[in-house]
Amino acid sequence: MSKKGRVFSGARPTGRQHLGNYLGAIQNYVALQDEYECVYCIVDIHALTTVEDTLNLRQNTYEMALDWLAAGIRPEESIVFVQSHVPQVMELHTLLSMVTPLGKLTDLPTFKEKVRQQPDNVNYGLVGYPVLMTADIVLYKTDVVPVGIDQAPHIEFAREIVRSFNYRYGTKVLVEPQMKNTKILKVLGIDGKEKMGKSLNNHIELAATPEETGKRVMQMVTDPQRLRRNDPGNPDVCNVFSMHKIFSTAEEVEMINADCRTAALGCVDCKKRLAANMNKSLAPFRAKRTELDANPQYVKDVLDDGAKRARAIAEQTMAEVREAIQLP
């Protein structure tokens, strides 16, 4: 089957992935392989812009790769690698920075938000983050970048940088990436308010044991108006019910919807059903992950091979870039 083009996507190494990562991104990564030549990168250099302690960086990178592979990313057809293992990206980042106005970088909403989040660590890399992101994308002659609506401005900025480079040096060597609007599922954490994330400790890890999963599910906030077992509930405002829509059958969802509204089903039993269905759904992933984790050399080999294949594409691109600039 002929592929539609090349996809690139990257994610910062945050270690063991949680349901929000899986439902919001990893599932899309797996599905895109059927239509595109995929390049998936663990962007460890990007991570340095916000972290000060890198003691867990290598382990977090390994854990993320493990989860990606267990979820169904196929390294025999997709390129899976670590950003820092392809040094050409740093060279391209530097060259692209020469055609990127500083004022535009500091005016980006994402930069301003990061400054608010870490006022004591506004580093040079943080300012240049979008330029490095652009280098990540265009280094591999990427055709398509899957993004949610909120990330669209990032890709448009990358396209601007590409146009500036090609115009200045009278070339078409860099490809303007196209956006593939992807429905990114926003997964709320167990608090039912904020997006699921490790920083808020409101997440459920994919690789958690069934017991750990059950414990976290039992902590999930339900309909705040339902104070007693015999109070009728409103599933429309219940995060547990939203998870049932993902992990339970259509028939069970319909039953829960009706029984919750009439108080025939209590929140505790509703959570127990969710935990059981969640564990059943994640069982194949967890079995595969355990199998892969028993052979860490395999994961290392996958990343090494991915980096080798990525470097081959990257060096070809950089040869064309150097020629366009007329570097001696």
C-alpha positions as CSV (number, residue, x, y, z in Angstrom):
1,M,0.0,0.0,0.0
2,S,1.4,3.4,-1.0
3,K,1.7,5.9,1.8
4,K,0.2,9.4,1.6
5,G,3.4,11.1,2.7
6,R,5.6,11.6,5.8
7,V,4.3,12.4,9.2
8,F,6.4,13.8,12.1
9,S,5.4,14.1,15.7
10,G,7.4,14.5,18.9
11,A,6.8,14.4,22.6
12,R,8.8,15.3,25.6
13,P,10.1,12.3,27.7
14,T,7.8,12.4,30.7
15,G,8.4,8.7,31.6
16,R,5.5,6.2,32.0
17,Q,2.6,7.4,30.0
18,H,-0.9,7.9,31.4
19,L,-4.4,7.6,29.9
20,G,-4.4,11.2,28.8
21,N,-1.2,10.6,26.8
22,Y,-2.7,7.4,25.3
23,L,-6.1,8.8,24.4
24,G,-4.9,12.2,23.3
25,A,-1.8,11.2,21.2
26,I,-0.5,7.7,21.2
27,Q,-3.7,6.2,19.7
28,N,-3.3,8.6,16.8
29,Y,0.4,7.7,16.4
30,V,-0.6,4.1,16.0
31,A,-3.5,4.8,13.6
32,L,-1.4,7.1,11.3
33,Q,1.0,4.3,10.5
34,D,-1.6,2.7,8.3
35,E,-1.6,5.7,5.9
36,Y,1.7,7.5,6.4
37,E,5.4,7.0,6.7
38,C,5.8,8.0,10.3
39,V,8.7,9.6,12.2
40,Y,8.2,9.7,15.9
41,C,10.7,11.5,18.1
42,I,11.2,11.7,21.9
43,V,12.3,15.3,22.2
44,D,14.8,15.2,25.1
45,I,16.5,18.5,24.1
46,H,13.1,20.3,24.3
47,A,12.7,19.0,27.8
48,L,15.8,20.8,28.9
49,T,14.1,24.2,28.5
50,T,11.9,23.5,31.5
51,V,13.6,20.9,33.7
52,E,16.6,21.6,36.0
53,D,17.1,18.1,37.3
54,T,17.9,15.6,34.5
55,L,18.6,12.6,36.8
56,N,15.6,10.7,35.4
57,L,15.9,11.8,31.8
58,R,17.3,8.6,30.4
59,Q,14.9,6.4,32.4
60,N,12.0,8.6,31.3
61,T,13.0,8.3,27.7
62,Y,13.2,4.5,28.0
63,E,9.8,4.3,29.7
64,M,8.2,6.5,27.0
65,A,9.7,4.4,24.3
66,L,8.4,1.2,26.0
67,D,4.9,2.6,26.2
68,W,4.9,3.7,22.5
69,L,6.0,0.2,21.4
70,A,3.6,-1.6,23.6
71,A,0.8,0.5,22.3
72,G,1.4,-0.5,18.8
73,I,4.0,1.7,17.1
74,R,5.8,-0.6,14.6
75,P,9.5,0.2,14.5
76,E,10.0,-2.0,11.4
77,E,8.0,0.6,9.4
78,S,8.1,3.7,11.5
79,I,11.1,5.6,12.6
80,V,11.3,5.9,16.4
81,F,14.2,7.7,17.9
82,V,15.6,10.2,20.5
83,Q,16.0,13.8,19.4
84,S,19.6,14.3,20.7
85,H,20.7,11.2,18.8
86,V,20.4,13.2,15.5
87,P,22.8,16.2,16.0
88,Q,21.8,17.7,12.6
89,V,18.7,19.1,14.3
90,M,20.9,21.4,16.3
91,E,22.7,22.6,13.2
92,L,19.4,23.3,11.4
93,H,18.0,25.0,14.5
94,T,20.9,27.4,14.5
95,L,20.6,28.2,10.8
96,L,16.8,28.7,11.0
97,S,17.3,31.1,13.9
98,M,19.1,33.5,11.5
99,V,15.8,34.1,9.7
100,T,13.5,34.2,12.7
101,P,12.7,37.6,14.2
102,L,13.2,37.7,17.9
103,G,10.2,39.9,18.4
104,K,7.9,37.2,17.0
105,L,9.3,34.6,19.3
106,T,8.8,36.7,22.4
107,D,5.3,37.6,21.3
108,L,4.1,34.0,21.0
109,P,1.3,33.2,23.6
110,T,3.1,29.9,24.4
111,F,6.3,31.8,25.3
112,K,4.4,34.2,27.5
113,E,2.6,31.4,29.2
114,K,6.0,29.6,30.0
115,V,7.4,32.9,31.4
116,R,4.4,33.0,33.8
117,Q,4.9,29.4,34.7
118,Q,8.7,29.6,35.3
119,P,9.7,33.2,35.8
120,D,13.0,32.2,37.4
121,N,14.0,30.1,34.4
122,V,13.4,32.1,31.2
123,N,16.3,30.6,29.3
124,Y,17.5,31.1,25.7
125,G,16.3,27.7,24.8
126,L,12.8,28.6,25.9
127,V,12.7,31.6,23.6
128,G,14.0,29.5,20.7
129,Y,11.7,26.5,21.4
130,P,9.6,27.1,18.2
131,V,12.7,27.3,16.1
132,L,13.9,23.9,17.3
133,M,10.4,22.5,16.8
134,T,10.5,23.7,13.2
135,A,13.9,22.1,12.7
136,D,12.5,18.9,14.1
137,I,9.7,18.9,11.5
138,V,11.5,20.2,8.4
139,L,14.7,18.2,8.9
140,Y,12.8,15.1,7.7
141,K,11.0,16.7,4.8
142,T,7.8,16.3,6.7
143,D,4.6,16.5,4.7
144,V,2.0,16.4,7.5
145,V,2.0,17.2,11.2
146,P,-0.9,15.9,13.2
147,V,-2.1,18.6,15.7
148,G,-5.1,19.7,17.6
149,I,-6.7,23.0,17.0
150,D,-4.9,24.7,19.9
151,Q,-1.5,23.7,18.3
152,A,-2.3,25.0,14.9
153,P,-0.5,28.4,15.5
154,H,2.7,26.5,16.2
155,I,2.7,24.8,12.8
156,E,1.7,28.1,11.0
157,F,4.8,29.7,12.7
158,A,6.9,26.8,11.5
159,R,5.6,27.4,7.9
160,E,6.6,31.1,8.2
161,I,10.1,30.2,9.2
162,V,10.3,27.9,6.2
163,R,9.1,30.6,3.9
164,S,11.6,33.1,5.3
165,F,14.5,30.6,4.8
166,N,13.5,29.7,1.3
167,Y,13.0,33.3,0.3
168,R,16.2,34.6,1.8
169,Y,18.3,31.9,0.1
170,G,16.4,31.6,-3.1
171,T,15.6,27.9,-2.7
172,K,12.7,25.5,-2.2
173,V,14.8,23.0,-0.2
174,L,12.7,23.1,2.9
175,V,9.1,21.8,2.7
176,E,6.3,23.7,4.3
177,P,4.5,21.2,6.5
178,Q,0.8,20.8,6.2
179,M,-1.4,20.5,9.3
180,K,-3.6,17.4,9.8
181,N,-6.3,18.5,12.1
182,T,-6.6,15.7,14.6
183,K,-9.4,15.4,17.1
184,I,-7.3,15.5,20.3
185,L,-9.4,14.0,23.1
186,K,-9.1,16.1,26.3
187,V,-9.0,13.7,29.2
188,L,-9.8,15.0,32.6
189,G,-7.9,13.7,35.6
190,I,-9.4,11.9,38.6
191,D,-10.2,15.3,40.1
192,G,-12.7,15.8,37.2
193,K,-11.6,19.4,36.7
194,E,-8.1,19.7,35.3
195,K,-6.6,17.9,32.3
196,M,-4.9,14.6,33.3
197,G,-1.3,15.2,34.1
198,K,1.5,14.0,36.4
199,S,2.2,17.5,37.8
200,L,-1.2,17.5,39.3
201,N,-1.0,13.8,40.4
202,N,-4.5,13.3,38.9
203,H,-3.4,10.7,36.3
204,I,-3.8,6.9,35.8
205,E,-0.8,5.3,34.4
206,L,-1.2,2.9,31.5
207,A,1.2,0.4,33.1
208,A,-0.4,0.6,36.5
209,T,-1.4,-2.8,38.0
210,P,-5.1,-3.7,38.1
211,E,-5.1,-3.0,41.8
212,E,-3.5,0.4,41.4
213,T,-5.9,1.3,38.6
214,G,-8.8,0.3,40.7
215,K,-7.6,2.4,43.6
216,R,-7.2,5.5,41.4
217,V,-10.6,5.0,39.8
218,M,-12.2,4.8,43.2
219,Q,-10.7,8.3,43.9
220,M,-12.4,9.8,40.8
221,V,-14.8,12.7,41.5
222,T,-18.3,12.0,40.3
223,D,-21.4,14.1,40.1
224,P,-21.0,16.7,43.0
225,Q,-24.7,17.0,43.5
226,R,-25.1,13.3,44.2
227,L,-24.3,13.2,48.0
228,R,-26.1,9.9,48.9
229,R,-26.5,6.5,47.3
230,N,-30.2,7.1,46.6
231,D,-29.8,10.5,45.1
232,P,-30.5,10.6,41.3
233,G,-27.3,11.5,39.3
234,N,-26.5,13.4,36.2
235,P,-24.0,11.5,34.0
236,D,-23.6,14.4,31.7
237,V,-21.4,16.1,34.4
238,C,-19.7,13.0,35.7
239,N,-16.1,12.2,34.6
240,V,-16.5,8.6,35.5
241,F,-19.3,8.3,33.0
242,S,-17.2,10.0,30.3
243,M,-14.6,7.3,30.9
244,H,-17.3,4.6,30.6
245,K,-18.0,5.9,27.1
246,I,-14.4,5.0,26.2
247,F,-13.9,1.7,28.0
248,S,-17.4,0.2,28.3
249,T,-19.7,-1.3,25.7
250,A,-22.4,0.8,24.2
251,E,-25.0,-1.4,25.9
252,E,-23.4,-0.9,29.3
253,V,-23.1,2.9,28.8
254,E,-26.8,3.1,28.0
255,M,-27.6,1.1,31.1
256,I,-25.3,3.2,33.3
257,N,-26.8,6.4,31.9
258,A,-30.3,5.3,32.8
259,D,-29.6,3.7,36.1
260,C,-27.5,6.6,37.4
261,R,-30.3,9.1,36.7
262,T,-32.8,6.9,38.7
263,A,-30.3,6.1,41.5
264,A,-30.6,2.4,40.6
265,L,-26.7,2.4,40.3
266,G,-24.5,4.0,43.0
267,C,-21.2,5.8,42.3
268,V,-19.1,3.1,44.0
269,D,-20.6,0.3,41.8
270,C,-20.3,2.6,38.8
271,K,-16.5,3.1,39.5
272,K,-16.0,-0.7,40.1
273,R,-17.5,-1.4,36.7
274,L,-15.2,1.2,35.1
275,A,-12.1,-0.1,36.8
276,A,-12.9,-3.7,35.6
277,N,-13.5,-2.5,32.0
278,M,-10.5,-0.3,32.0
279,N,-8.2,-3.1,33.2
280,K,-9.7,-5.5,30.6
281,S,-9.1,-3.0,27.8
282,L,-5.5,-2.3,28.9
283,A,-4.6,-5.9,29.6
284,P,-3.0,-6.6,26.1
285,F,-1.0,-3.4,26.3
286,R,0.3,-4.3,29.8
287,A,1.2,-7.8,28.7
288,K,3.2,-6.5,25.7
289,R,4.9,-3.9,27.9
290,T,6.0,-6.5,30.4
291,E,7.3,-8.6,27.6
292,L,9.3,-5.7,26.1
293,D,10.6,-4.5,29.5
294,A,12.1,-8.0,30.0
295,N,14.4,-7.2,27.1
296,P,15.6,-3.6,27.5
297,Q,18.3,-4.2,24.9
298,Y,15.6,-4.5,22.3
299,V,14.2,-1.1,23.1
300,K,17.7,0.4,22.9
301,D,18.2,-1.3,19.6
302,V,14.9,0.1,18.3
303,L,16.0,3.7,19.3
304,D,19.5,3.2,17.9
305,D,18.2,1.9,14.5
306,G,15.6,4.7,14.4
307,A,18.3,7.3,15.0
308,K,20.4,5.8,12.2
309,R,17.6,5.9,9.8
310,A,16.7,9.5,10.9
311,R,20.3,10.6,10.5
312,A,20.4,9.4,7.0
313,I,17.4,11.6,6.1
314,A,18.7,14.5,8.2
315,E,22.2,14.6,6.6
316,Q,20.7,14.6,3.1
317,T,18.5,17.6,4.1
318,M,21.5,19.4,5.7
319,A,23.6,18.9,2.6
320,E,20.9,20.7,0.6
321,V,20.6,23.4,3.2
322,R,24.3,24.1,3.3
323,E,24.4,24.2,-0.5
324,A,21.5,26.7,-0.5
325,I,23.2,29.0,2.0
326,Q,26.5,28.6,0.1
327,L,28.4,27.6,3.2
328,P,32.0,26.8,2.3
